[in-house]
Amino acid sequence: MKISQKITIVLSLLVVWLIACGIIIYRLNTYGAFASLCGKKTLEYIREIGQGDPGSVGLDQSYTQWALALNLTDASNYIKVGLSFADGKGVSFKDISKQDPYRRRYLPYYFQSPGTPVVIGTMIKMFGEKSVLPYFILVLGMHFLTTLLVCFLGSKFVQESAYVFGVGLLSMLSLPILDFDFGMGLFSSEPFAALFVVAGLIALSVFWTNFNSENSSYKVTCFAALGFGIFLGLATYFRDVYCTFAHFCFAVLLIYGAVRNIKLKQIVVFILVSSVVLTGILYPWQKRNQKYLGEFTMAGSSYCSFSRWHQIWDDYKESSKWCWDGATGLGNYLEPEKSKEIMALLDRDKKAGDKYAWKCYFEAICKKPWQALSYKLGFYDTLWFGQRCHPFIYIWCVLSLLSFAGFLWLTRFRFVPELWLFPVFLLFISPFVHYEHRYAQPFFSLVTPITMMYLIKYWRKKVI
């Protein structure tokens, strides 16, 4: 494309985004966190048990008001850590309450990755604590930048400017993303992680294009590997699962090279360089956690004792009150009599609890395989289609999946790692995690806009 065409695409997307921002601002100021339809049941649960009032907050409220309104959610934790960071206490948890929202009590913290709290704390330092509007504008900007990077990635598959614009439009106005990121998820990790994930996929695309060229270069491979490691490392600072995603990508690429027996050395070089960079970026924070908390881990949620086993062995009837259609509590569903023992051991000794929880989980599935399978399959549509929180969002998610399936069929299932690996990763981890449609955000906002426009382009060529 010519430079003038690229400028036209950017400016056109900007105009559409500014109009959308007006609607988003109205919804957020009118409904507060309840602007997120996907989190409505969780928010209602918080309000019913008297732990917050998610409908009472708007852009003119303080960070403290948002934290208290969203109590018991990840977003609230991020804000409380951000408040502590702004107070000069580092990445620790400010223990505020309704009775004393400004008390200066701080707790050690590492449960979630530090990126979002640090950004929140920095914004508070720069613009003050009384209004979240500057932070909201930052999130809007990050979303728009992510859209532009998706356009760049999409231009590899649909070169014409009209289709590239369509990719950007679908990515920018993706209903599941807008619904979560500009409501309950405003203070979550997804808006920031998405930018680095798509940048990592672009680096992977550069590597794969070079890999498949006749004159492939190790220099390009190394540069792409540097980018992949850096961007996935930065994404991990916002959401620790992207470290696991990087490792998954390495494993799949290595298996592909070994099975096909082509340019295996080049794949190994890519993996080695990316691994070294990724490890180097994550090491300081992991070392910090080892020093202060005794665990060499990126975040508490990356240590399987909580993120995996607490969700698997938690009371599925109780968790369904706030996470409906989430497939939580499979272990408890199969063998409820072991839950209390496992949960107690996990809280007392994480390493021993981890081993015992895994052993019991494996035994429970072996004893009752059909019950386990039916339980998980009962929620699989949530993984791909999103929770049935609103018909328009659900339709969007269904069309996303169908477009991806159509893309695979038209390309004869050709291995395209920059578009294949994330949906396959979701499938791979699905037996161990509960489902929330926000976990599939990179699928909805980075992959399916490209596959949708690819299908439209193919259909128009066939018809015309």
C-alpha positions as CSV (number, residue, x, y, z in Angstrom):
1,M,0.0,0.0,0.0
2,K,1.0,3.6,-0.6
3,I,1.8,5.9,2.3
4,S,-1.3,8.0,1.5
5,Q,-3.5,4.8,1.7
6,K,-2.0,4.0,5.1
7,I,-2.7,7.5,6.4
8,T,-6.3,7.4,5.1
9,I,-6.8,4.1,7.0
10,V,-5.4,5.5,10.2
11,L,-7.4,8.7,10.1
12,S,-10.6,6.9,9.1
13,L,-10.2,4.5,12.1
14,L,-9.4,7.4,14.4
15,V,-12.7,9.2,13.4
16,V,-14.7,6.0,14.0
17,W,-12.9,5.5,17.3
18,L,-13.6,9.0,18.5
19,I,-17.3,8.5,17.8
20,A,-17.2,5.1,19.6
21,C,-15.4,6.8,22.6
22,G,-18.4,9.2,23.0
23,I,-20.7,6.2,23.3
24,I,-18.3,4.4,25.7
25,I,-18.1,7.5,27.9
26,Y,-21.8,7.8,28.1
27,R,-22.3,4.1,29.0
28,L,-19.5,4.2,31.7
29,N,-20.8,7.3,33.4
30,T,-24.4,6.0,33.2
31,Y,-23.9,2.4,34.3
32,G,-20.5,2.4,36.1
33,A,-18.8,-1.0,36.1
34,F,-22.2,-2.5,35.0
35,A,-21.4,-1.2,31.5
36,S,-19.7,-4.7,31.3
37,L,-22.6,-7.0,30.5
38,C,-20.2,-10.0,30.6
39,G,-19.4,-9.3,34.3
40,K,-23.0,-8.6,35.3
41,K,-23.5,-11.7,37.4
42,T,-20.1,-11.2,39.2
43,L,-21.0,-7.5,39.9
44,E,-24.4,-8.4,41.2
45,Y,-22.9,-11.0,43.5
46,I,-20.5,-8.3,44.9
47,R,-23.4,-5.9,45.5
48,E,-25.7,-8.5,47.0
49,I,-23.2,-9.6,49.6
50,G,-22.5,-5.9,50.5
51,Q,-18.9,-5.8,49.3
52,G,-19.3,-3.0,46.7
53,D,-21.6,-1.0,44.5
54,P,-20.3,-1.4,40.9
55,G,-23.0,0.8,39.5
56,S,-22.0,3.9,41.4
57,V,-18.7,4.7,39.8
58,G,-18.0,6.9,36.8
59,L,-15.0,8.7,35.2
60,D,-15.2,11.6,37.7
61,Q,-14.8,9.4,40.7
62,S,-11.6,8.7,42.5
63,Y,-9.5,5.5,42.2
64,T,-10.4,4.7,45.8
65,Q,-14.1,4.8,45.0
66,W,-13.5,2.5,42.1
67,A,-11.5,0.1,44.3
68,L,-14.2,-0.1,46.9
69,A,-17.0,-0.4,44.3
70,L,-15.2,-3.3,42.7
71,N,-14.1,-5.0,45.9
72,L,-13.3,-8.8,45.6
73,T,-12.4,-8.4,41.9
74,D,-9.0,-8.4,40.1
75,A,-9.6,-4.8,39.1
76,S,-10.0,-3.7,42.7
77,N,-6.7,-5.4,43.6
78,Y,-4.9,-3.7,40.8
79,I,-6.2,-0.3,42.0
80,K,-5.3,-0.9,45.6
81,V,-1.7,-1.9,44.6
82,G,-1.6,1.2,42.3
83,L,-2.6,3.4,45.3
84,S,0.2,1.9,47.3
85,F,2.7,2.4,44.5
86,A,1.7,6.0,44.3
87,D,2.2,6.3,48.0
88,G,5.8,5.3,47.5
89,K,5.4,1.8,49.0
90,G,6.3,-0.1,45.9
91,V,4.3,-3.0,44.6
92,S,2.3,-3.7,47.8
93,F,-1.4,-3.9,48.7
94,K,-3.1,-0.8,50.3
95,D,-5.5,-2.3,52.8
96,I,-8.3,0.2,52.4
97,S,-11.9,-0.4,53.5
98,K,-15.3,1.4,53.5
99,Q,-14.8,2.4,57.1
100,D,-11.3,3.8,56.5
101,P,-10.6,4.3,52.8
102,Y,-7.5,6.3,53.4
103,R,-5.7,4.3,56.1
104,R,-2.0,3.7,55.5
105,R,-1.7,0.0,56.0
106,Y,0.2,-2.0,53.4
107,L,0.5,-5.7,52.8
108,P,3.1,-7.7,50.7
109,Y,1.7,-8.4,47.3
110,Y,2.6,-10.5,44.3
111,F,-0.5,-12.4,43.4
112,Q,-0.9,-10.8,40.0
113,S,1.7,-9.5,37.6
114,P,2.8,-5.9,38.5
115,G,2.3,-4.1,35.2
116,T,-1.2,-2.8,35.5
117,P,-0.8,-1.6,39.2
118,V,2.4,0.2,38.2
119,V,0.7,1.9,35.3
120,I,-2.2,2.9,37.6
121,G,0.2,4.2,40.3
122,T,2.2,6.2,37.7
123,M,-1.0,7.8,36.4
124,I,-2.0,8.7,40.0
125,K,1.4,10.3,40.6
126,M,1.1,12.3,37.4
127,F,-2.5,13.4,37.5
128,G,-3.7,12.8,41.1
129,E,-6.1,10.3,42.7
130,K,-9.4,12.2,42.4
131,S,-10.3,11.3,38.8
132,V,-9.8,8.2,36.7
133,L,-10.3,10.2,33.4
134,P,-6.6,10.4,32.5
135,Y,-6.2,6.6,33.0
136,F,-9.3,6.1,30.9
137,I,-7.8,8.1,28.1
138,L,-4.6,6.1,28.3
139,V,-6.6,2.8,27.9
140,L,-8.4,4.3,24.9
141,G,-5.1,5.1,23.3
142,M,-3.7,1.7,24.0
143,H,-6.8,0.1,22.4
144,F,-6.3,2.3,19.3
145,L,-2.6,1.4,19.0
146,T,-3.5,-2.3,19.3
147,T,-5.9,-1.9,16.4
148,L,-3.2,-0.3,14.2
149,L,-0.8,-3.2,15.0
150,V,-3.6,-5.7,14.1
151,C,-4.0,-3.8,10.8
152,F,-0.2,-4.2,10.2
153,L,-0.5,-8.0,10.9
154,G,-3.6,-8.3,8.8
155,S,-2.0,-6.6,5.8
156,K,0.1,-9.8,5.3
157,F,-3.2,-11.8,4.6
158,V,-5.4,-9.1,3.0
159,Q,-3.2,-6.6,1.1
160,E,-5.9,-4.3,-0.3
161,S,-6.5,-1.1,1.7
162,A,-10.3,-1.7,2.0
163,Y,-9.8,-5.0,3.6
164,V,-7.0,-3.8,5.9
165,F,-9.4,-1.0,7.1
166,G,-12.0,-3.7,7.7
167,V,-9.5,-5.7,9.8
168,G,-8.9,-2.6,11.9
169,L,-12.6,-1.8,12.2
170,L,-13.5,-5.3,13.4
171,S,-10.6,-5.3,15.9
172,M,-11.3,-1.9,17.3
173,L,-15.1,-2.5,17.6
174,S,-15.0,-6.1,18.8
175,L,-18.0,-6.3,21.1
176,P,-16.5,-8.7,23.7
177,I,-13.5,-6.4,24.0
178,L,-15.4,-3.2,24.3
179,D,-17.9,-4.8,26.7
180,F,-15.2,-5.9,29.2
181,D,-12.3,-3.4,28.8
182,F,-14.6,-0.3,29.2
183,G,-16.6,-1.4,32.2
184,M,-15.5,-3.8,34.8
185,G,-12.3,-4.5,33.0
186,L,-11.1,-0.9,32.8
187,F,-8.6,-1.6,35.5
188,S,-7.6,-5.0,34.4
189,S,-4.6,-6.3,32.6
190,E,-6.2,-7.1,29.2
191,P,-6.1,-3.6,27.6
192,F,-2.3,-3.4,28.1
193,A,-1.3,-7.0,27.5
194,A,-3.1,-7.0,24.1
195,L,-0.7,-4.4,22.6
196,F,2.4,-6.6,23.4
197,V,0.7,-9.8,22.4
198,V,-0.1,-8.6,18.9
199,A,3.4,-7.1,18.6
200,G,4.7,-10.6,19.6
201,L,2.5,-12.2,16.9
202,I,4.0,-9.7,14.3
203,A,7.5,-10.8,15.4
204,L,6.4,-14.4,15.0
205,S,5.0,-13.6,11.5
206,V,8.3,-12.0,10.5
207,F,10.1,-15.2,11.6
208,W,7.7,-17.5,9.7
209,T,7.8,-15.5,6.5
210,N,11.6,-15.5,6.6
211,F,11.5,-19.2,7.5
212,N,9.5,-20.1,4.4
213,S,11.5,-18.0,2.0
214,E,14.1,-19.5,-0.2
215,N,16.8,-17.1,1.0
216,S,15.9,-17.3,4.7
217,S,18.3,-15.4,7.0
218,Y,19.6,-16.2,10.5
219,K,19.9,-12.5,11.0
220,V,16.2,-12.0,10.5
221,T,15.5,-15.0,12.6
222,C,17.5,-13.5,15.5
223,F,15.8,-10.1,15.2
224,A,12.3,-11.7,15.1
225,A,13.3,-13.9,18.1
226,L,14.4,-10.8,20.0
227,G,11.1,-9.1,19.3
228,F,9.1,-12.2,20.2
229,G,10.9,-12.6,23.6
230,I,10.7,-8.9,24.4
231,F,7.0,-8.5,23.6
232,L,5.8,-11.7,25.3
233,G,8.0,-10.8,28.3
234,L,6.3,-7.4,28.6
235,A,2.9,-8.9,28.1
236,T,3.7,-11.3,31.0
237,Y,4.3,-8.3,33.3
238,F,0.6,-7.5,32.7
239,R,-0.8,-11.1,32.6
240,D,1.5,-14.0,33.6
241,V,-0.2,-16.6,31.3
242,Y,1.6,-15.1,28.3
243,C,4.9,-16.6,29.6
244,T,3.1,-20.0,29.4
245,F,1.9,-19.0,25.9
246,A,5.5,-18.3,24.8
247,H,6.6,-21.7,26.1
248,F,3.7,-23.3,24.3
249,C,4.7,-21.6,21.0
250,F,8.3,-22.9,21.4
251,A,7.1,-26.4,21.9
252,V,4.8,-26.4,18.9
253,L,7.4,-24.9,16.6
254,L,9.9,-27.4,17.8
255,I,7.5,-30.3,17.2
256,Y,6.6,-28.9,13.7
257,G,10.3,-28.7,12.7
258,A,11.0,-32.1,14.0
259,V,8.0,-33.7,12.3
260,R,8.6,-31.9,9.0
261,N,12.4,-32.2,9.3
262,I,12.9,-28.8,7.7
263,K,15.2,-26.0,8.9
264,L,15.2,-27.4,12.5
265,K,18.3,-25.4,13.3
266,Q,16.6,-22.1,12.4
267,I,13.7,-23.0,14.7
268,V,16.1,-23.9,17.5
269,V,17.9,-20.6,17.1
270,F,14.6,-18.7,17.3
271,I,13.6,-20.6,20.4
272,L,16.9,-20.2,22.1
273,V,17.2,-16.4,21.5
274,S,13.6,-15.8,22.5
275,S,13.9,-17.9,25.6
276,V,17.0,-16.1,26.8
277,V,15.4,-12.7,26.2
278,L,12.1,-13.8,27.9
279,T,13.9,-15.2,30.9
280,G,16.1,-12.1,31.2
281,I,13.0,-9.8,31.2
282,L,11.1,-11.9,33.8
283,Y,14.1,-12.6,36.1
284,P,14.2,-9.4,38.1
285,W,10.5,-9.7,39.2
286,Q,10.8,-13.4,39.9
287,K,14.0,-12.7,41.9
288,R,12.1,-10.0,43.9
289,N,9.4,-12.5,44.7
290,Q,11.9,-15.1,45.8
291,K,13.6,-12.6,48.1
292,Y,10.5,-11.1,49.8
293,L,8.0,-14.0,49.5
294,G,10.1,-17.1,49.1
295,E,8.8,-18.1,45.7
296,F,10.6,-17.7,42.4
297,T,7.5,-17.1,40.3
298,M,6.1,-14.3,38.1
299,A,2.8,-14.0,40.1
300,G,0.9,-15.9,42.6
301,S,-1.6,-16.9,39.9
302,S,1.2,-18.5,37.9
303,Y,1.9,-20.8,40.8
304,C,-0.6,-23.6,40.1
305,S,-1.5,-23.9,43.8
306,F,-4.0,-21.1,43.5
307,S,-4.8,-20.5,39.8
308,R,-5.3,-24.1,39.0
309,W,-6.1,-26.1,42.1
310,H,-8.1,-23.6,44.1
311,Q,-10.4,-23.2,41.1
312,I,-10.5,-27.0,40.5
313,W,-11.2,-28.0,44.1
314,D,-13.4,-25.0,45.1
315,D,-17.1,-25.7,45.7
316,Y,-18.5,-25.6,42.2
317,K,-22.0,-24.7,43.5
318,E,-20.6,-21.7,45.4
319,S,-18.3,-20.5,42.6
320,S,-21.2,-20.6,40.0
321,K,-22.8,-17.7,41.9
322,W,-20.1,-15.4,40.6
323,C,-18.7,-17.3,37.7
324,W,-21.5,-18.9,35.8
325,D,-20.8,-21.1,32.8
326,G,-17.2,-21.1,34.0
327,A,-16.4,-24.8,34.5
328,T,-15.0,-24.1,38.0
329,G,-14.7,-26.8,40.6
330,L,-14.3,-30.0,38.5
331,G,-12.4,-31.7,41.3
332,N,-15.0,-30.8,43.8
333,Y,-17.7,-32.0,41.4
334,L,-16.1,-35.4,41.0
335,E,-14.9,-35.9,44.6
336,P,-16.3,-33.3,47.0
337,E,-15.1,-35.2,50.0
338,K,-11.5,-34.4,49.3
339,S,-11.9,-30.7,48.7
340,K,-11.4,-29.5,52.2
341,E,-8.3,-31.6,52.8
342,I,-6.7,-30.4,49.5
343,M,-7.6,-26.7,50.1
344,A,-6.2,-26.8,53.6
345,L,-2.9,-28.4,52.4
346,L,-2.6,-25.9,49.6
347,D,-2.9,-23.0,52.0
348,R,-0.5,-24.6,54.5
349,D,2.2,-25.9,52.1
350,K,2.0,-24.9,48.4
351,K,4.5,-27.4,47.1
352,A,3.1,-30.4,48.9
353,G,-0.5,-29.1,48.1
354,D,0.4,-28.8,44.5
355,K,1.6,-32.4,44.2
356,Y,-1.4,-33.8,46.2
357,A,-4.0,-31.8,44.3
358,W,-2.6,-33.0,41.0
359,K,-2.6,-36.6,42.2
360,C,-6.2,-36.4,43.4
361,Y,-7.3,-34.6,40.2
362,F,-5.7,-37.3,38.1
363,E,-7.3,-40.1,40.2
364,A,-10.7,-38.4,40.1
365,I,-10.7,-38.2,36.4
366,C,-9.5,-41.8,36.0
367,K,-12.3,-43.0,38.3
368,K,-15.1,-40.9,36.6
369,P,-13.9,-40.1,33.1
370,W,-17.4,-39.7,31.5
371,Q,-18.6,-37.4,34.3
372,A,-15.4,-35.3,33.9
373,L,-15.8,-35.1,30.1
374,S,-19.5,-34.2,30.2
375,Y,-18.9,-31.6,32.9
376,K,-16.2,-29.9,30.8
377,L,-18.0,-30.3,27.4
378,G,-21.0,-28.6,29.0
379,F,-19.0,-25.4,29.2
380,Y,-16.9,-25.7,26.0
381,D,-19.1,-23.3,24.1
382,T,-18.2,-20.7,26.7
383,L,-14.5,-21.0,25.8
384,W,-15.1,-20.3,22.1
385,F,-18.4,-18.4,22.0
386,G,-18.2,-16.4,25.2
387,Q,-20.7,-16.4,28.1
388,R,-24.3,-15.8,27.1
389,C,-24.4,-12.4,28.6
390,H,-26.0,-10.6,25.6
391,P,-27.2,-11.9,22.3
392,F,-25.1,-9.4,20.2
393,I,-21.9,-10.4,22.0
394,Y,-22.8,-14.1,21.7
395,I,-23.5,-13.7,17.9
396,W,-20.1,-11.9,17.5
397,C,-18.3,-14.7,19.2
398,V,-20.0,-17.4,17.2
399,L,-19.2,-15.6,13.9
400,S,-15.6,-15.2,15.1
401,L,-15.3,-19.0,15.6
402,L,-17.0,-19.7,12.2
403,S,-14.7,-17.3,10.4
404,F,-11.6,-19.0,11.9
405,A,-12.9,-22.4,10.9
406,G,-13.6,-21.1,7.4
407,F,-10.1,-19.6,7.2
408,L,-8.6,-23.0,8.2
409,W,-10.6,-24.7,5.5
410,L,-9.8,-22.3,2.7
411,T,-6.1,-22.4,3.6
412,R,-6.2,-26.2,3.7
413,F,-5.2,-26.2,7.3
414,R,-1.8,-24.8,6.4
415,F,0.3,-24.1,9.5
416,V,0.1,-20.3,10.1
417,P,1.5,-19.9,13.6
418,E,0.7,-16.2,14.0
419,L,-3.0,-17.1,13.7
420,W,-3.1,-20.7,14.8
421,L,-1.2,-20.8,18.0
422,F,-3.4,-18.8,20.4
423,P,-6.6,-20.6,19.7
424,V,-4.8,-23.9,19.9
425,F,-3.3,-22.7,23.2
426,L,-6.8,-22.1,24.6
427,L,-7.7,-25.6,23.7
428,F,-4.6,-27.0,25.3
429,I,-5.1,-25.3,28.7
430,S,-8.8,-25.7,28.8
431,P,-8.8,-28.9,31.0
432,F,-7.0,-26.9,33.7
433,V,-8.7,-23.5,33.8
434,H,-12.1,-22.1,34.3
435,Y,-13.5,-20.1,31.4
436,E,-14.1,-16.4,31.1
437,H,-14.5,-14.9,27.6
438,R,-11.9,-12.3,28.4
439,Y,-9.3,-15.0,28.4
440,A,-10.0,-15.3,24.6
441,Q,-9.5,-11.6,23.9
442,P,-6.5,-12.1,21.6
443,F,-8.6,-14.5,19.6
444,F,-11.5,-12.1,19.2
445,S,-9.5,-8.9,18.7
446,L,-6.3,-10.1,16.9
447,V,-7.1,-13.3,15.0
448,T,-10.7,-13.3,13.9
449,P,-10.8,-9.8,12.4
450,I,-8.1,-11.0,9.9
451,T,-9.9,-14.3,9.2
452,M,-13.2,-12.5,8.7
453,M,-11.8,-10.1,6.1
454,Y,-10.0,-13.0,4.5
455,L,-13.3,-14.8,4.0
456,I,-15.0,-11.7,2.7
457,K,-12.2,-11.1,0.2
458,Y,-12.4,-14.7,-0.9
459,W,-16.2,-14.6,-1.3
460,R,-16.2,-11.3,-3.3
461,K,-13.6,-12.7,-5.7
462,K,-15.7,-15.8,-6.2
463,V,-19.0,-13.9,-6.7
464,I,-17.5,-11.1,-8.8
